[in-house]
Amino acid sequence: MSSRFGAPRVRFDWRSFITPGVRILVLACTGVFLVQTLIGLLFSPRITAWINYMFGLVPQGVIPGLRIWQPFTYIFLHGGLFHLLINMLMLWMFGRELELVWGKKRFMNYFFLCGAGAGILTVLVKFVPLLWGQRPSDIPTIGASGAIFGILIANAILFPDRQIWLFPLPIMIPMRPFVAVMGAIEFFSTLGSSGDNVAHVCHLSGMLIGWVYLRRSSFLFPMRLRNCPTSPGRWSGCTAILAGSLTAGCVSS
């Protein structure tokens, strides 16, 4: 008769670490970024600029250029490694719990609704200068942050009391005021030209689309009912840790 000593083996479950929908989005964005990087290394900068203008979000490309794929494709392009890492970190931290509650299909639908909706609103806002006879901006907007800010507002609505650790500061705040502060920062950043190459309008648009989608008084409330669980107990007692940067950016390249 033999005896075993030592600590019991603990099996790590990757399915709980990263959910299927989040994994697909992370792999897709990373794969596209690798293609962008290879093209940047092997070809002239003109090719990179052409890709950004064809698949990034350019107001005149969507209207009147009829490149109707841009409100979807700009989500997968990123302006650098740090840009990609921050967006994917935010997607994993805050998107994972939504997918656990909603399921893969409904989470993916919400992600693309916020991302594409943010793109369309950004295009409309950038056409406002036409009212004063000015040419709209032709700078491409790229990045998944419109969709990620939609995920943030969903966390604020569904998990308002979840605690956020502002690493490395020894501060923890509930999700709702954290997202409110983020929204306020983005709003005031749109006032004037800060020159930081961050598409704050896209961030606010993603939050607005998510808020309209999830609010009880909106015309989209029937879809919210189908997407939300009936047991509020599944939303309580959760803690998220925010590591690294507090913002994820759509960039204007």
Helices and strands as residue ranges (DSSP letters): H 14-17, H 20-42, H 45-55, H 59-62, H 70-73, G 74-76, H 81-102, H 104-126, G 128-132, E 141-142, H 145-158, E 163-166, E 172-174, H 175-189, H 200-214, H 221-227, G 232-235, E 239-242, E 251-252
